Amino acid sequence: MRFANTHEAKTKLSELLKAVEKTGERILICRDGKPVAELCPLSPAVDPLRTDPALAQVEFRSDPMAPLDPEDWPEA
């Protein structure tokens, strides 16, 4: 694990991000010698509908996040 103080993190952010992208290296950012944050690669996105065997068979016929048409709303 690599360490960087806040000044280095601010001035060399692009370089630090490249290191994280290329090597997967984690960088601990410190203020006054104390760790305050960690710069680390994101893990690949996991689709819970595809990883859960019970939900893997679910098939959406339309976009569940699409806005409803006015006639689809129930009357008050």
Secondary structure, 3 states (H helix, E strand, C coil): CEEEEHHHHHHCHHHHHHHHHHHCCCEEEEECCEEEEEECCCCCCCCHHHHCCCCCCCCCCCCCCCCCCHHHCCCC
